[in-house]
Amino acid sequence: MAVFTTVRTQVQSGFSETDAHLEELVKNLPGYLGMDHAQTPGGLGITVSYFRDADALRQWRTTAEHRAAQKRGRADWYESYTLHVAKVERSRGFTRP
């Protein structure tokens, strides 16, 4: 699991297109399990991406298009970010009927 927390800059040119493209790429990656995302009106974003194992996450991390987007993010789109990589030990959910 990768937890990516961001604060965006005012410069967002090309972000939405790149984000949509990367989301399509990662969906086709063997070992990708899904993603949750939340965004505040003030620009704080949290994306949690789930992978089968560390190898699948490593493959995503080293994908050329993802690396290029990371570089662009540091140059233009993000005021700051943090990345936490963790292993999920247990997961449960609830949905109201």
Long-range contacts (C-beta under 8 A, 24 or more apart in sequence): 1-48, 1-49, 1-50, 1-51, 1-85, 1-86, 1-87, 1-88, 2-48, 2-49, 2-51, 2-57, 2-83, 2-84, 2-85, 3-46, 3-47, 3-48, 3-82, 3-83, 3-84, 3-85, 3-86, 4-45, 4-46, 4-47, 4-48, 4-49, 4-81, 4-82, 4-83, 5-44, 5-45, 5-46, 5-47, 5-81, 5-82, 5-83, 5-84, 6-44, 6-45, 6-46, 6-47, 6-73, 6-78, 6-80, 6-81, 7-43, 7-44, 7-45, 7-78, 7-79, 7-80, 7-81, 8-43, 8-45, 8-77, 8-78, 8-79, 9-76, 9-77, 9-78, 9-79, 11-76, 11-77, 12-77, 13-76, 14-72, 14-76, 15-77, 18-69, 18-72, 21-65, 22-65, 22-66, 22-69, 25-63, 25-65, 25-66, 26-60, 26-66, 29-56, 29-59, 29-60, 29-63, 30-56, 30-59, 31-55, 31-56, 31-57, 31-59, 32-56, 32-60, 43-79, 50-88, 57-85
